[in-house]
């Protein structure tokens, strides 16, 4: 998606060769107009697939998933990184390592919100090593739900996540795929 690539070039900040900060428009301060365009693009790419729910993971994916869900006219479920008092009853759970934060989180979704009849589109802001998506795929499998595909805002194509997820037979539609990046220079596929 050219609009997203241009925004990354203009406002993205590369740190240390592997970290791309897009917090000025995507995952801290959010450009809702850009997110709406992204949602429309995923709706075009996954048209006719019968998506009835969007699944994402806390926290950065929530805003993107909500705007995409508005375009799809379906609900959003987000996997939580901690159990809270308002999550009662049975949950699906999986451990997910984080590239961005380091460490491992137990990620949970209430069994009330993931059903065997669901046709899920997974949405996230980044795809690097693929651990978050693998966790979401695992949660969907525990529920017996179908994963229609994954909509990713930014894929770091030089890291193994995209290849790993595609090797599992999951359709991945990344709106910006980065070939390489260094301070002041980002190349896309």
ZIFENUR-V565739 format. One record per run of one state. SS is the DSSP state (h for helix, s for strand, l for the rest). FROM is the first residue (numbers start at 0). TO is the last residue. Records with the same first field share a line. If there is no record, write none. Layout:
# ZIFENUR-V565739
SS=FROM-TO + FROM-TO
This chain:
# ZIFENUR-V565739
l=0-0 + 11-11 + 15-17 + 21-30 + 45-51 + 57-59 + 72-73 + 80-89 + 97-102 + 110-117 + 127-129 + 143-144 + 156-159 + 167-170 + 182-183 + 188-188
h=1-10 + 31-44 + 60-71 + 130-142 + 160-166
s=12-14 + 18-20 + 52-56 + 74-79 + 90-96 + 103-109 + 118-126 + 145-155 + 171-181 + 184-187
